[in-house]
Amino acid sequence: MYSYHFREWLSFFYFYCIFGWCFESIYVSCKEHRLTNRGFLRGPWLPLYGSGAILVLWLTLPFYRTPVLVYLVGALGATILEYITGEAMVRIFKVRYWDYTNQRIQYKGHICLSSSIAWGFLSLLMVYVVHKPVEQFIFWMHEEVVAVLTFGITVCIVYDFSNAFRKAMDLRELLLQAEQLYAELEERASQRKRVLMAAATFAKAAVEEELDQSKEQLVKKLETDISILREKETRLKERIAKDAELLLWHNPGSKFMILADNAAEIRERLQKLRNERKRPKS
């Protein structure tokens, strides 16, 4: 049970990816009262579950005869994987796919005590209940069938991941553009405020009329700039809503690390787009 070939590990990985997707999709669909295809990808697989299962098995099977060690090692390994994955997602894509910030004991929103405790119990469940039947099922299937299925799933996952990665990077670029736009908007508003305060502070009777004219021209220019930037902001939010459709609908609890205050508005825009698509064409 403890020694597997690479192909067998890969078969287990795909099985748990698909099993994890089924579990998550059913749970979130019931919670959200709508069908939800969970995950970062379009297909019926969640690599985090597959990676977590393989990591837990690889770490805990040597301690099979000591349940306490299986619990501790499994909880620690899964927690580390969860943290690394969450941090990588934030750094690369500027998006948080899950968030534990509302938990009492948590770290950076990526991991929390209650989740780590659950990972320990899931490790016990995996090692002593789930994996043995899975192993028997994989070994029961003909080697050629397993090889064909493994190859086919590999091709599909690679294709799916490459598309999802490209779209996630496109979304990241839009979020960075939004960050720059908001910084520029803030600077223009700050300039406008400084001009008005300076005019109110330093205006003298002799130059009051000339100063008022200069102030009025400058404020008018700044207000024009702000109006143009607001229009860019609206168009950018619409593009973000379209590009983030897969992310937001597959992961209801996800949030942007940029535009965090505008997440609700972007979700409303996305809902509006979806409603428009459902309307029958006249």
N, C-alpha and C positions, 0 to 999 in steps of 0.2 A: 504493500500500500504506500510505502514511503518513497519508492524510486519510480519515477516516470520518465519516459522519453519526451523529447521536445514536442513531438506531434500530439502526445497525450495531454501535456500541459496546455497546448494551444486549444485542444478540444474542450478541456475544462474551462478555459478562459472564455471561449465563445458561448458555452452553455450558460455560464453564470452572467455573462453580458445580457443574454436574451432573457434569462430568468429574472434578473434585476430590473430589466425594462418592463416586463410583465407586472412585477410586484409594484414598482413605482407608478406606472401608468394607471393601474387599477386603484391604488391608494389615492393618488392625486385626483383622478377623475371623480371618485366618490366624494372627496373633500370639496372640489370645485363645482360639483354638480354639472359637469360637462366632460366630454371625451377629451383627454389630454395625452398627447404623444410626448412623453417625458424625454428630457436629455438634450445634449448638445447636437446630436445627429438626427437625421430624418428617419433612418431605419430603426427596426425594433431591437436595439441594443444599447446598453449603457456601459461603456468601457470602464467607468469607475468601479462598478460592481464586479466586473471580471477581474480587474487589477487587484481590487481589495480581496476577493476570494482567493486568488492565486497567492497573493502575499501572505494572507493568514494561513493558508495551508502550508506554504513553504516554511513559514516561521514556526508553526505550532505542531506539525506532524511529528517532529523529533521528540516532542514532549507528550505524546499521545497518552502515556500511562499516568500523567500527572495533570489532572484537570485544572488545578489552581494555576499552574504555569501556562497551560493552554489559554486560560482566561486572561492572565496578565500580559503575556506576549502578544496575544491576538488584539487586545484592547490598545496596547501601545503601538503596535505596527499599523493598525487601521487608522489610529488617530494621526500618526505621522504622515501617512499617505493622504489623509483628508486635508491636513494642513498644507502640505506641499502642493497638492492639486489646486486648492482654493487660492493660495498665494500666487501660483503660476497663472491661473486664469485672470486674476486681478492685474498682475504686472503685464501680461501679454495683451489681453483683450480689453482691459479697463472695465470689466464687468464682474460682478459678484453673483455666482450662480446659486449659492445658498448663503444664509445669513443667520448667525447665532447671537447677534448683538443683544437680542432681547432676553437671552438666558442669563441667569444670575452669575454663574462661573463660566467664563468663556475667554478666548484669546483672539483678538483681531476679527472676531466674527466667523473665523474659519473652523474653529473647534470649540467644544464645550464639554463640561464634565458629564452631563447627562448622556451626551452622544457617545463619549468614550466608554461609559459604563455599559451602554447598549451594545457597543462593538464587542466588548468582552463576552457578553451573553450570546451574541450572534456567532462569535468564534466557537464557543462550546457547541452551539447548535450545528454549525457547519461541520466540525470535526467528528462529532459523535452521532449525528442524526442524518444530516443532508448528504454529506459527501460520499458515503459508502454506496448508497443506491445510485448516485450519479456515476460513480466509478464503474459499478456493475453494468449500468446502462450503456456507457461508452464502450466498455470492453465487450458487451454483448453484440453490438453492431459489427457488421463485417468491416474489416480493415479498409477495403476499397471504398465502401460507402462513406466511412469516416473521412478518408482522404479526399474524396470528391466534395463532400459537404464542407470540410475545412478549407479547401481551396476556394470554393465558391463564396463562402462567407468572407474569406480574406479579401477577395477582389471587391466585393460589395462594400465592406467596411473601409477599405483604403479609398475607394472612389467617394464614398459618403463623407469620410473625414476630410479629404482634400477640398471638397466643395464647402463643407461647413467651416473649415479653417479660413478659406478665402473670404467667405462672407463675414466671418467674425473679424477679420483684419480690415475689411471694408467698413464695418461698423465702428471699429476702433478709430479709423481715420476720421470718420464723421464726428465722433465724440471729441477727438482732439481739435477738430475745426470748431466745434461748438465751444470748447474751452477757450480758444483764442478769441472767438467772437465775443464771449461774455467778458473777457478781460478788456477788450477794446470798448465795449459798451460801458463798462464800469469807468474806464479812463475818460471817455467823452462826458459822462454824467458828472464825474469829479471836476473836469475842466469847467463845465458849465457852472457848477456850484461855486468854484473859485472865482470866476469872472464876476458873478453876481455879488459875491461877498466883497470883492475888491472894489467894485464900483460903489457899493453902499458905504464902504469905509473911507475911501480916499476922494470921493467927489467933492470938489470945491466950486464955489459959485462962479468963478471966472472961467472955469473950463468945464462946467457941468454939462452944457449942451453938447460940446465936442465929445466929452467922455461918454455921454449917454448914446450918441450916435455910434461910436466905436463899440460900445458894449452891445448895443442892439444888433449890429452887424455880426459880431463874433458869436453872440448867443444864437442868432438865426442860423449861422453856419453850423454850429454845434448841434442844434436841434435837427437840422437837415441830415447831418451825419448819423445822429441817433435814429432817425426815422428809417434811413437806408439800412442801418444795421438791424433794426427790428424786423424789416422785411426779409433780410437774409436769415434772421433767426427763425422766422416762421417757415420759410422754405426748408431750412436745415432740419427742423423738427419733423417736418413731413417726410423727408428722406430717411431720417433716423427711425421713424415709426415703421416705414416700409421695410428697411433693412433689418430691424430688430423683431420682426413678426415671429420668426421661428423661435428666437430666444425667449421672448416675453410670453408666448402662448404655450411653449413647452415647459417653461420654468416660471410658474406664477410668482414664486418668491424671490426671483432674481432682481437685481437692481444695478443701475449704472454707477460707476465710481465718479463719473463726470455727469453733470445734469441731474444729480440726485434729487434736487428740489423740483425738477420738472418731470419726474418719472410718471406721476399720475396723469399729467396732461398728455404725455406721449402715449400712454396706454389708452386714454380716451380717443386720441386720434386714430390709433390702431383699431379700436372697436368701431369707430365710425367708418373706416375703410372696409372692414369686414361686413358691416351692415349694408354698405353701398354695393358690395359684390353680390350679396344675397338678393337684392331687389331684382325683380324680373325686368328684363329690358323691354321697353315699349316699342 
